[in-house]
């Protein structure tokens, strides 16, 4: 059963527990350390003979256990403090307003009665951050990151920061910077969505860097800073607090990847199935080829046996028919001789017929040549005659064309008796007047003749008597 089902608020309980731990950590441990360690150290030094021997011999002793290895040599008021080269130190004296020594790795003479000093590590400090945030969708998100910082101006830092913890001088500073970093991350995540926080962490890094530098280094390099310098700010990971929401966010990608994997499996199964089918087909093909080759071998064996038996039967039959063939060869030879004689006779008769046909064809050809020559000569004669007739007609036409009207009239008058003789016997007498024409001209004479011929050719009137 979950915490929500029990009616409790797990996030609130977690915040309250972190607040209690923070308050306890922010309390200075300097008093407890001094009260617990200071009395024990002198007692130990007094009780130990080795300490007395080391003090008598002037061997260096360690002031307090801590992260910085500081050695103190000498005795009573004439002591020397040896500071490692990678540690900051500030040395003050009673009655002096300013420190006697301040810097990195400076060693000095120390009088316990009037002097005091503070040693702080100068190495880069790393703060691990686990910020439990609430995003824009009101979902819990754990943002993990780290911040690295270093002391830039120790003269400002030792006056504004608390380095009084003897076991870890940087503890309180780291706690303060971590709280500021967590607050900045929570403010920025509250304006972002879950997917933005998970996919793009650069806005968170930029916001956190700007805020921490404004606090540690001061804005625009002013003297309001803490004398620190932010080296780097990184966000390692962002995790959704709700496992159900985390699963829901991952479902689309997982479903897509599952789909891709399933498709790959289907493709693999399909390829395997195709390969298996190809293998089965190859096996079946090989089996069929083997069966076919075996059938061919059986068929060849049976064919060989059949051919052997057939050859044996043929040999026996041939042997049986050899004698019959030998007997029939003589008969065949005799028949062939008779056929050859008959063929020769038919050949002679055919040759005689061919010669006779050739002679008849030659006679017909000669007759046709004679008829053709006769027809050709007759055609030439007819042609010459036609030419003469044409020439005669042409000459007659030329003569007629050259005649005068008087000769034509005389010729017509001479032909009148013949014309009249050929005319039918008239049944009546008609008088045709041809006055008004000029008989001296051919046209006038022809007009008169036409009038006469028209009168003669006109049909008789049926109403007249005697018709």
SEKOLMAR-568476 format. One record per residue (C-alpha): residue number from 1; x, z, y. Coordinates in steps of 0.5 Angstrom, whole numbers, plus 2048, in hexadecimal, padded with zeros to 3 digits. Example, Ala and Ser with C-alpha at 12.3 -4.5 7.8 and 13.67 -1.06 7.14 Angstrom:
# SEKOLMAR-568476
+-----+-----+-----+-----+
! seq !  c1 !  c3 !  c2 !
+-----+-----+-----+-----+
!   1 ! 819 ! 810 ! 7F7 !
!   2 ! 81B ! 80E ! 7FE !
+-----+-----+-----+-----+
//
This chain:
# SEKOLMAR-568476
+-----+-----+-----+-----+
! seq !  c1 !  c3 !  c2 !
+-----+-----+-----+-----+
!   1 ! 800 ! 800 ! 800 !
!   2 ! 803 ! 7FE ! 807 !
!   3 ! 804 ! 802 ! 80D !
!   4 ! 7FE ! 7FF ! 811 !
!   5 ! 7F9 ! 801 ! 80B !
!   6 ! 7FB ! 808 ! 80B !
!   7 ! 7F9 ! 808 ! 813 !
!   8 ! 801 ! 809 ! 815 !
!   9 ! 804 ! 805 ! 81A !
!  10 ! 80B ! 803 ! 817 !
!  11 ! 80E ! 800 ! 81D !
!  12 ! 80C ! 806 ! 822 !
!  13 ! 80F ! 80B ! 81D !
!  14 ! 816 ! 806 ! 81D !
!  15 ! 816 ! 806 ! 824 !
!  16 ! 815 ! 80E ! 825 !
!  17 ! 81B ! 80F ! 820 !
!  18 ! 81F ! 80A ! 823 !
!  19 ! 81E ! 80E ! 82A !
!  20 ! 820 ! 815 ! 827 !
!  21 ! 826 ! 812 ! 824 !
!  22 ! 828 ! 80F ! 82B !
!  23 ! 827 ! 815 ! 82F !
!  24 ! 82B ! 819 ! 82A !
!  25 ! 830 ! 814 ! 82A !
!  26 ! 830 ! 814 ! 832 !
!  27 ! 832 ! 81B ! 832 !
!  28 ! 839 ! 81D ! 834 !
!  29 ! 83D ! 81F ! 82E !
!  30 ! 842 ! 822 ! 832 !
!  31 ! 840 ! 829 ! 832 !
!  32 ! 840 ! 829 ! 82B !
!  33 ! 846 ! 826 ! 82A !
!  34 ! 84A ! 82A ! 82E !
!  35 ! 846 ! 831 ! 82C !
!  36 ! 848 ! 82F ! 825 !
!  37 ! 84E ! 82C ! 825 !
!  38 ! 852 ! 82F ! 82B !
!  39 ! 852 ! 836 ! 828 !
!  40 ! 854 ! 834 ! 821 !
!  41 ! 85A ! 830 ! 824 !
!  42 ! 85E ! 835 ! 827 !
!  43 ! 85C ! 83A ! 821 !
!  44 ! 85F ! 835 ! 81C !
!  45 ! 865 ! 833 ! 821 !
!  46 ! 866 ! 83B ! 821 !
!  47 ! 865 ! 83C ! 81A !
!  48 ! 869 ! 836 ! 817 !
!  49 ! 871 ! 837 ! 817 !
!  50 ! 872 ! 82F ! 817 !
!  51 ! 86E ! 82F ! 81E !
!  52 ! 873 ! 834 ! 820 !
!  53 ! 879 ! 830 ! 81D !
!  54 ! 877 ! 82A ! 821 !
!  55 ! 876 ! 82D ! 827 !
!  56 ! 87C ! 830 ! 827 !
!  57 ! 880 ! 82A ! 825 !
!  58 ! 87B ! 826 ! 82A !
!  59 ! 878 ! 822 ! 826 !
!  60 ! 872 ! 81E ! 829 !
!  61 ! 86B ! 821 ! 827 !
!  62 ! 864 ! 81D ! 827 !
!  63 ! 85F ! 820 ! 82C !
!  64 ! 859 ! 81F ! 829 !
!  65 ! 856 ! 81A ! 823 !
!  66 ! 853 ! 814 ! 826 !
!  67 ! 853 ! 80C ! 826 !
!  68 ! 859 ! 80C ! 82B !
!  69 ! 860 ! 80F ! 828 !
!  70 ! 863 ! 813 ! 82E !
!  71 ! 869 ! 817 ! 82D !
!  72 ! 86B ! 81D ! 831 !
!  73 ! 872 ! 81F ! 831 !
!  74 ! 876 ! 825 ! 834 !
!  75 ! 874 ! 82C ! 835 !
!  76 ! 870 ! 831 ! 83A !
!  77 ! 870 ! 82E ! 841 !
!  78 ! 875 ! 828 ! 83F !
!  79 ! 871 ! 824 ! 83B !
!  80 ! 871 ! 81C ! 83A !
!  81 ! 86A ! 818 ! 838 !
!  82 ! 86C ! 812 ! 835 !
!  83 ! 866 ! 80C ! 835 !
!  84 ! 866 ! 806 ! 831 !
!  85 ! 867 ! 800 ! 834 !
!  86 ! 860 ! 7FD ! 832 !
!  87 ! 85C ! 804 ! 835 !
!  88 ! 85A ! 805 ! 83D !
!  89 ! 85C ! 80C ! 83F !
!  90 ! 85A ! 810 ! 846 !
!  91 ! 85E ! 816 ! 848 !
!  92 ! 85C ! 81B ! 84D !
!  93 ! 85E ! 821 ! 850 !
!  94 ! 85B ! 827 ! 853 !
!  95 ! 85B ! 826 ! 85B !
!  96 ! 85C ! 81F ! 85B !
!  97 ! 856 ! 81A ! 85D !
!  98 ! 859 ! 814 ! 859 !
!  99 ! 85C ! 814 ! 852 !
! 100 ! 863 ! 814 ! 851 !
! 101 ! 863 ! 80F ! 84C !
! 102 ! 85E ! 80A ! 84A !
! 103 ! 85F ! 803 ! 846 !
! 104 ! 860 ! 800 ! 83F !
! 105 ! 865 ! 804 ! 83B !
! 106 ! 869 ! 808 ! 840 !
! 107 ! 86C ! 80E ! 83E !
! 108 ! 86D ! 814 ! 842 !
! 109 ! 870 ! 81C ! 843 !
! 110 ! 86A ! 820 ! 842 !
! 111 ! 869 ! 828 ! 844 !
! 112 ! 863 ! 82B ! 840 !
! 113 ! 862 ! 830 ! 846 !
! 114 ! 861 ! 82B ! 84B !
! 115 ! 860 ! 824 ! 848 !
! 116 ! 85B ! 821 ! 844 !
! 117 ! 85A ! 81A ! 841 !
! 118 ! 855 ! 815 ! 83E !
! 119 ! 857 ! 810 ! 839 !
! 120 ! 853 ! 80A ! 837 !
! 121 ! 854 ! 804 ! 832 !
! 122 ! 855 ! 7FD ! 835 !
! 123 ! 853 ! 7F9 ! 82F !
! 124 ! 84D ! 7F5 ! 82F !
! 125 ! 847 ! 7F9 ! 82D !
! 126 ! 841 ! 7F6 ! 829 !
! 127 ! 83A ! 7F8 ! 829 !
! 128 ! 835 ! 7F6 ! 823 !
! 129 ! 82E ! 7F5 ! 825 !
! 130 ! 828 ! 7F6 ! 821 !
! 131 ! 822 ! 7F5 ! 826 !
! 132 ! 81B ! 7F6 ! 823 !
! 133 ! 817 ! 7F1 ! 828 !
! 134 ! 810 ! 7EF ! 829 !
! 135 ! 80F ! 7E8 ! 82A !
! 136 ! 80A ! 7E4 ! 82E !
! 137 ! 805 ! 7E4 ! 828 !
! 138 ! 806 ! 7EB ! 827 !
! 139 ! 80A ! 7EB ! 821 !
! 140 ! 810 ! 7EF ! 81F !
! 141 ! 817 ! 7EC ! 81F !
! 142 ! 81D ! 7EF ! 81E !
! 143 ! 823 ! 7EC ! 822 !
! 144 ! 82A ! 7ED ! 820 !
! 145 ! 830 ! 7EC ! 824 !
! 146 ! 836 ! 7EE ! 827 !
! 147 ! 83A ! 7EF ! 82E !
! 148 ! 841 ! 7F0 ! 82F !
! 149 ! 844 ! 7F3 ! 835 !
! 150 ! 84A ! 7F5 ! 838 !
! 151 ! 84C ! 7FA ! 83E !
! 152 ! 84E ! 7F5 ! 844 !
! 153 ! 84F ! 7FA ! 84A !
! 154 ! 851 ! 801 ! 847 !
! 155 ! 851 ! 804 ! 84E !
! 156 ! 849 ! 803 ! 84E !
! 157 ! 848 ! 804 ! 847 !
! 158 ! 84A ! 80B ! 846 !
! 159 ! 846 ! 80D ! 84D !
! 160 ! 840 ! 80A ! 84B !
! 161 ! 840 ! 80B ! 843 !
! 162 ! 840 ! 811 ! 83E !
! 163 ! 846 ! 811 ! 83A !
! 164 ! 846 ! 818 ! 838 !
! 165 ! 845 ! 818 ! 831 !
! 166 ! 84C ! 81A ! 82E !
! 167 ! 84A ! 817 ! 827 !
! 168 ! 848 ! 810 ! 82A !
! 169 ! 848 ! 80F ! 831 !
! 170 ! 845 ! 808 ! 831 !
! 171 ! 83E ! 80B ! 82D !
! 172 ! 83A ! 80D ! 833 !
! 173 ! 83C ! 806 ! 837 !
! 174 ! 83A ! 802 ! 831 !
! 175 ! 834 ! 806 ! 830 !
! 176 ! 832 ! 804 ! 837 !
! 177 ! 834 ! 7FD ! 837 !
! 178 ! 830 ! 7FC ! 830 !
! 179 ! 82A ! 7FF ! 833 !
! 180 ! 82A ! 7FA ! 839 !
! 181 ! 82B ! 7F5 ! 834 !
! 182 ! 825 ! 7F6 ! 830 !
! 183 ! 821 ! 7F7 ! 836 !
! 184 ! 823 ! 7F0 ! 838 !
! 185 ! 822 ! 7ED ! 832 !
! 186 ! 81B ! 7F0 ! 831 !
! 187 ! 819 ! 7EE ! 838 !
! 188 ! 81B ! 7E7 ! 836 !
! 189 ! 818 ! 7E7 ! 82F !
! 190 ! 811 ! 7E9 ! 832 !
! 191 ! 811 ! 7E3 ! 836 !
! 192 ! 812 ! 7DE ! 830 !
! 193 ! 80F ! 7DC ! 82A !
! 194 ! 811 ! 7DE ! 823 !
! 195 ! 813 ! 7D6 ! 821 !
! 196 ! 817 ! 7D6 ! 828 !
! 197 ! 81B ! 7DD ! 826 !
! 198 ! 81C ! 7DA ! 81F !
! 199 ! 81E ! 7D3 ! 821 !
! 200 ! 822 ! 7D4 ! 828 !
! 201 ! 826 ! 7DA ! 82A !
! 202 ! 829 ! 7D7 ! 830 !
! 203 ! 824 ! 7DA ! 835 !
! 204 ! 825 ! 7E1 ! 832 !
! 205 ! 82D ! 7E0 ! 832 !
! 206 ! 82C ! 7DE ! 83A !
! 207 ! 828 ! 7E3 ! 83C !
! 208 ! 82C ! 7E9 ! 838 !
! 209 ! 832 ! 7E6 ! 83B !
! 210 ! 82F ! 7E6 ! 842 !
! 211 ! 82D ! 7ED ! 842 !
! 212 ! 833 ! 7F0 ! 83F !
! 213 ! 838 ! 7ED ! 844 !
! 214 ! 833 ! 7EF ! 84A !
! 215 ! 834 ! 7F6 ! 847 !
! 216 ! 83B ! 7F6 ! 845 !
! 217 ! 83E ! 7F1 ! 84A !
! 218 ! 83A ! 7F2 ! 850 !
! 219 ! 836 ! 7EC ! 853 !
! 220 ! 83A ! 7E7 ! 856 !
! 221 ! 841 ! 7EB ! 855 !
! 222 ! 83E ! 7F1 ! 859 !
! 223 ! 841 ! 7F8 ! 858 !
! 224 ! 83A ! 7FA ! 856 !
! 225 ! 83D ! 7F9 ! 84E !
! 226 ! 83F ! 7FE ! 849 !
! 227 ! 846 ! 7FB ! 849 !
! 228 ! 845 ! 7F7 ! 842 !
! 229 ! 845 ! 7F0 ! 840 !
! 230 ! 840 ! 7ED ! 83B !
! 231 ! 844 ! 7E9 ! 836 !
! 232 ! 83F ! 7E6 ! 832 !
! 233 ! 838 ! 7E6 ! 830 !
! 234 ! 835 ! 7E3 ! 82A !
! 235 ! 82F ! 7E4 ! 826 !
! 236 ! 830 ! 7E4 ! 81E !
! 237 ! 829 ! 7E4 ! 81B !
! 238 ! 822 ! 7E4 ! 81D !
! 239 ! 81D ! 7E7 ! 817 !
! 240 ! 815 ! 7E8 ! 817 !
! 241 ! 813 ! 7EF ! 816 !
! 242 ! 80D ! 7ED ! 812 !
! 243 ! 80F ! 7EA ! 80B !
! 244 ! 808 ! 7E7 ! 80B !
! 245 ! 809 ! 7E3 ! 812 !
! 246 ! 810 ! 7E1 ! 80F !
! 247 ! 80D ! 7DE ! 809 !
! 248 ! 808 ! 7DA ! 80D !
! 249 ! 80D ! 7D8 ! 812 !
! 250 ! 811 ! 7D5 ! 80C !
! 251 ! 80B ! 7D2 ! 808 !
! 252 ! 80B ! 7CC ! 80C !
! 253 ! 812 ! 7CA ! 80B !
! 254 ! 812 ! 7CD ! 804 !
! 255 ! 80C ! 7C9 ! 802 !
! 256 ! 80F ! 7C3 ! 805 !
! 257 ! 816 ! 7C4 ! 801 !
! 258 ! 811 ! 7C6 ! 7FB !
! 259 ! 80E ! 7BF ! 7FC !
! 260 ! 815 ! 7BC ! 7FC !
! 261 ! 817 ! 7BF ! 7F6 !
! 262 ! 811 ! 7BE ! 7F2 !
! 263 ! 811 ! 7B6 ! 7F5 !
! 264 ! 818 ! 7B6 ! 7F2 !
! 265 ! 816 ! 7B9 ! 7EC !
! 266 ! 811 ! 7B4 ! 7EB !
! 267 ! 816 ! 7AF ! 7ED !
! 268 ! 81B ! 7B2 ! 7E8 !
! 269 ! 815 ! 7B2 ! 7E2 !
! 270 ! 813 ! 7AB ! 7E4 !
! 271 ! 81A ! 7A9 ! 7E3 !
! 272 ! 81B ! 7AD ! 7DD !
! 273 ! 814 ! 7AA ! 7DA !
! 274 ! 817 ! 7A3 ! 7DC !
! 275 ! 81D ! 7A4 ! 7D9 !
! 276 ! 81A ! 7A7 ! 7D3 !
! 277 ! 815 ! 7A1 ! 7D3 !
! 278 ! 81B ! 79C ! 7D3 !
! 279 ! 81F ! 7A0 ! 7CE !
! 280 ! 818 ! 79F ! 7C9 !
! 281 ! 818 ! 798 ! 7CB !
! 282 ! 81F ! 797 ! 7C9 !
! 283 ! 81E ! 79B ! 7C3 !
! 284 ! 818 ! 797 ! 7C1 !
! 285 ! 81B ! 790 ! 7C3 !
! 286 ! 821 ! 792 ! 7BF !
! 287 ! 81D ! 794 ! 7B9 !
! 288 ! 819 ! 78D ! 7BA !
! 289 ! 81F ! 78A ! 7BA !
! 290 ! 822 ! 78D ! 7B4 !
! 291 ! 81B ! 78C ! 7B0 !
! 292 ! 81B ! 784 ! 7B3 !
! 293 ! 822 ! 784 ! 7B0 !
! 294 ! 820 ! 787 ! 7AA !
! 295 ! 81A ! 782 ! 7A9 !
! 296 ! 81F ! 77C ! 7AB !
! 297 ! 824 ! 77F ! 7A5 !
! 298 ! 81E ! 77F ! 7A0 !
! 299 ! 81B ! 779 ! 7A2 !
! 300 ! 822 ! 775 ! 7A2 !
! 301 ! 823 ! 779 ! 79B !
! 302 ! 81C ! 776 ! 798 !
! 303 ! 81E ! 76F ! 79B !
! 304 ! 824 ! 76F ! 798 !
! 305 ! 821 ! 771 ! 791 !
! 306 ! 81B ! 76C ! 792 !
! 307 ! 821 ! 767 ! 794 !
! 308 ! 825 ! 768 ! 78E !
! 309 ! 81E ! 768 ! 78A !
! 310 ! 81C ! 762 ! 78D !
! 311 ! 823 ! 75F ! 78C !
! 312 ! 823 ! 760 ! 785 !
! 313 ! 81C ! 75D ! 784 !
! 314 ! 81E ! 757 ! 788 !
! 315 ! 825 ! 757 ! 784 !
! 316 ! 820 ! 757 ! 77E !
! 317 ! 81B ! 752 ! 780 !
! 318 ! 821 ! 74D ! 783 !
! 319 ! 824 ! 74E ! 77C !
! 320 ! 81D ! 74C ! 779 !
! 321 ! 81C ! 746 ! 77E !
! 322 ! 823 ! 743 ! 77D !
! 323 ! 821 ! 740 ! 777 !
! 324 ! 81B ! 73E ! 779 !
! 325 ! 81E ! 73B ! 77F !
! 326 ! 823 ! 737 ! 77B !
! 327 ! 81E ! 734 ! 777 !
! 328 ! 81A ! 732 ! 77E !
! 329 ! 820 ! 72F ! 781 !
! 330 ! 820 ! 729 ! 77D !
! 331 ! 819 ! 728 ! 77E !
! 332 ! 81A ! 729 ! 785 !
! 333 ! 81F ! 724 ! 786 !
! 334 ! 81B ! 71F ! 782 !
! 335 ! 816 ! 720 ! 787 !
! 336 ! 81A ! 720 ! 78D !
! 337 ! 81D ! 719 ! 78A !
! 338 ! 816 ! 716 ! 78A !
! 339 ! 815 ! 719 ! 791 !
! 340 ! 81B ! 716 ! 794 !
! 341 ! 819 ! 70F ! 791 !
! 342 ! 812 ! 710 ! 793 !
! 343 ! 815 ! 712 ! 79A !
! 344 ! 81A ! 70C ! 79A !
! 345 ! 814 ! 707 ! 799 !
! 346 ! 810 ! 70A ! 79E !
! 347 ! 816 ! 70A ! 7A3 !
! 348 ! 816 ! 702 ! 7A2 !
! 349 ! 80F ! 701 ! 7A3 !
! 350 ! 80F ! 705 ! 7A9 !
! 351 ! 815 ! 701 ! 7AB !
! 352 ! 812 ! 6FA ! 7AA !
! 353 ! 80B ! 6FD ! 7AD !
! 354 ! 810 ! 6FF ! 7B3 !
! 355 ! 813 ! 6F8 ! 7B4 !
! 356 ! 80C ! 6F5 ! 7B3 !
! 357 ! 809 ! 6F9 ! 7B9 !
! 358 ! 810 ! 6F8 ! 7BD !
! 359 ! 80F ! 6F0 ! 7BC !
! 360 ! 807 ! 6F1 ! 7BE !
! 361 ! 809 ! 6F5 ! 7C4 !
! 362 ! 80E ! 6F0 ! 7C6 !
! 363 ! 809 ! 6EA ! 7C6 !
! 364 ! 804 ! 6EE ! 7CA !
! 365 ! 809 ! 6EF ! 7CF !
! 366 ! 80B ! 6E8 ! 7CF !
! 367 ! 804 ! 6E6 ! 7D0 !
! 368 ! 803 ! 6EB ! 7D5 !
! 369 ! 809 ! 6E9 ! 7D9 !
! 370 ! 806 ! 6E1 ! 7D9 !
! 371 ! 7FF ! 6E4 ! 7DB !
! 372 ! 803 ! 6E8 ! 7E1 !
! 373 ! 807 ! 6E2 ! 7E3 !
! 374 ! 801 ! 6DD ! 7E3 !
! 375 ! 7FD ! 6E2 ! 7E7 !
! 376 ! 803 ! 6E3 ! 7EC !
! 377 ! 803 ! 6DB ! 7ED !
! 378 ! 7FC ! 6DB ! 7ED !
! 379 ! 7FC ! 6E0 ! 7F2 !
! 380 ! 801 ! 6DD ! 7F6 !
! 381 ! 7FD ! 6D7 ! 7F6 !
! 382 ! 7F7 ! 6DA ! 7F9 !
! 383 ! 7FB ! 6DE ! 7FE !
! 384 ! 7FE ! 6D7 ! 800 !
! 385 ! 7F7 ! 6D4 ! 800 !
! 386 ! 7F4 ! 6DA ! 804 !
! 387 ! 7FA ! 6D9 ! 809 !
! 388 ! 7F8 ! 6D2 ! 80A !
! 389 ! 7F1 ! 6D3 ! 80B !
! 390 ! 7F2 ! 6D8 ! 810 !
! 391 ! 7F7 ! 6D3 ! 814 !
! 392 ! 7F2 ! 6CE ! 813 !
! 393 ! 7ED ! 6D3 ! 816 !
! 394 ! 7F1 ! 6D5 ! 81C !
! 395 ! 7F3 ! 6CD ! 81D !
! 396 ! 7EB ! 6CC ! 81D !
! 397 ! 7EA ! 6D2 ! 822 !
! 398 ! 7F0 ! 6CF ! 826 !
! 399 ! 7ED ! 6C8 ! 827 !
! 400 ! 7E6 ! 6CB ! 828 !
! 401 ! 7E8 ! 6D0 ! 82D !
! 402 ! 7EC ! 6CA ! 830 !
! 403 ! 7E5 ! 6C5 ! 830 !
! 404 ! 7E2 ! 6C4 ! 837 !
! 405 ! 7DA ! 6C5 ! 838 !
! 406 ! 7D9 ! 6BE ! 838 !
! 407 ! 7DC ! 6BD ! 831 !
! 408 ! 7D8 ! 6C3 ! 82F !
! 409 ! 7D2 ! 6C0 ! 831 !
! 410 ! 7D3 ! 6BA ! 82E !
! 411 ! 7D5 ! 6BD ! 827 !
! 412 ! 7CE ! 6C1 ! 828 !
! 413 ! 7CA ! 6BB ! 829 !
! 414 ! 7CE ! 6B8 ! 823 !
! 415 ! 7CC ! 6BE ! 81F !
! 416 ! 7C5 ! 6BE ! 821 !
! 417 ! 7C2 ! 6B9 ! 81B !
! 418 ! 7C5 ! 6BD ! 816 !
! 419 ! 7C2 ! 6C4 ! 819 !
! 420 ! 7BB ! 6C0 ! 81A !
! 421 ! 7BC ! 6BE ! 813 !
! 422 ! 7BD ! 6C5 ! 810 !
! 423 ! 7B7 ! 6C8 ! 815 !
! 424 ! 7B1 ! 6C9 ! 811 !
! 425 ! 7AB ! 6C5 ! 812 !
! 426 ! 7A7 ! 6C7 ! 818 !
! 427 ! 7A0 ! 6C9 ! 817 !
! 428 ! 79E ! 6C9 ! 81E !
! 429 ! 7A2 ! 6C6 ! 824 !
! 430 ! 7A4 ! 6CA ! 82A !
! 431 ! 7A7 ! 6C8 ! 830 !
! 432 ! 7AD ! 6CC ! 833 !
! 433 ! 7AF ! 6CB ! 83A !
! 434 ! 7B6 ! 6CC ! 83B !
! 435 ! 7B6 ! 6CA ! 843 !
! 436 ! 7BA ! 6CE ! 847 !
! 437 ! 7C1 ! 6CE ! 843 !
! 438 ! 7C7 ! 6CA ! 844 !
! 439 ! 7C8 ! 6C6 ! 83E !
! 440 ! 7CF ! 6C4 ! 841 !
! 441 ! 7D2 ! 6CB ! 83F !
! 442 ! 7D3 ! 6CE ! 838 !
! 443 ! 7CF ! 6D4 ! 83A !
! 444 ! 7C9 ! 6D0 ! 83D !
! 445 ! 7C9 ! 6CC ! 836 !
! 446 ! 7C9 ! 6D2 ! 832 !
! 447 ! 7C4 ! 6D5 ! 836 !
! 448 ! 7BF ! 6CF ! 834 !
! 449 ! 7C1 ! 6CF ! 82D !
! 450 ! 7BF ! 6D6 ! 82D !
! 451 ! 7B9 ! 6D5 ! 830 !
! 452 ! 7B7 ! 6D0 ! 82B !
! 453 ! 7B9 ! 6D4 ! 825 !
! 454 ! 7B5 ! 6DA ! 827 !
! 455 ! 7AF ! 6D6 ! 828 !
! 456 ! 7B0 ! 6D3 ! 821 !
! 457 ! 7B1 ! 6DA ! 81E !
! 458 ! 7AB ! 6DD ! 821 !
! 459 ! 7A5 ! 6DF ! 81C !
! 460 ! 79F ! 6DB ! 81D !
! 461 ! 799 ! 6DE ! 820 !
! 462 ! 794 ! 6E0 ! 81B !
! 463 ! 78E ! 6DF ! 820 !
! 464 ! 78F ! 6D8 ! 821 !
! 465 ! 78C ! 6D3 ! 81C !
! 466 ! 790 ! 6D0 ! 817 !
! 467 ! 794 ! 6D6 ! 816 !
+-----+-----+-----+-----+
//
